[in-house]
C-alpha cells in the first residue's frame, strides 16, 4: 500500500535543534530507501519532508517512521495517510 507522510512542525523546535541528528537521519533514510520502504522523498518549499512509502498498512508506515532519529528524539512528526486509487473516472462512464 502506498502511504504519504508529511512532516509536521513541532512548535518550539528550532532548525539548530535538528543539526546534531541530521547525519544519522540521512543514513536511516538511505537504509529505508534501499530496503524499499521509502519509494520517494522530497522537501517542500518550506523544507518540510514529504515521503512516499510502500508498506503493508498505515500502522507499519508509522512504525517505520518512528525509527527516524528526528522522530525518535521528538524533533519532528509526520501526518500519515494511505493513498488509494483515484475512482473519479468512473463518473465518466456512468
N, C-alpha and C positions, 0 to 999 in steps of 0.2 A: 504494500500500500504506500502511496506517495503521501508524504507529510510535509507541510510548510511550517517552519519555525522562524518566528520574527523576534528579534531581540527587543526587550522592553527595558526602558531606562529605570533604574532604581534611584529614587531621589536621594541625594546626599553623596552619591558616588562621583568622584571627580576622575577625569581621564588619567591623572597621575596615579590614582589608586590601582589602575589596571596594569601599569608598566611592569611590576615585578613578576607578573604571571603570563605575559604575552608570548614569551618563547615557548613555555610549556603548553600554552593554549594552541599555538601553531603546530606543535608536534602532535598533540592529541587530535586536532582537526585532520591533519595529514593521515594519521593512523586510521581514523574513521572513514576518510575518503578512500584509502587503499582497500579497506575491508568491504566497501560497497554501501555502507550505511549513509554516508553523505554523498549525494549524487552531484549537487551543485551548491555553491556558496557565493554570496555577493555581499557588498556593502551598499546601503542606501546613500543618498546624497548627504545624510546626517551621520554617516559612519555606523549605522546600526546594521548588525549582521542579519542576513536572511539565508536560511539553509533549506534546501530541498533534500529530504531524507527518504530512503526506501526501507521500510520496517514492516513487521507483521501487523502492527497496530499503533495507535496513538500512545498507549502505555509504554510500549517498547521504545518509541522515539523519546519520550520523556525520560526514561531511564538512561538512554544513551546520552542525552544532553546533560544529565546530571554528572556525567564523567568529565565534562569540560572543566578545567581549572577555574575559569572565571565564574562558572555556575557553582562549583563546589565551595568557593570562597565568598559566595553571596554578593558578587560584584555585578553580575548580570542575571537576567532571567529571560525566558522565552514564552511567547504566546504560541501555542502549538495547535495546528488544525489539520485534519485529514483533508486530502484533496480527492474529490470524486469526479468522474467523467461529466462533462457538460451534456445535459439532456435537452437543451433548448431547441436543438434541431428538429426534435420530434414534432414540434408545433408546426413546422413547415409541411409535414406530410400527413397531418390530421389523423 
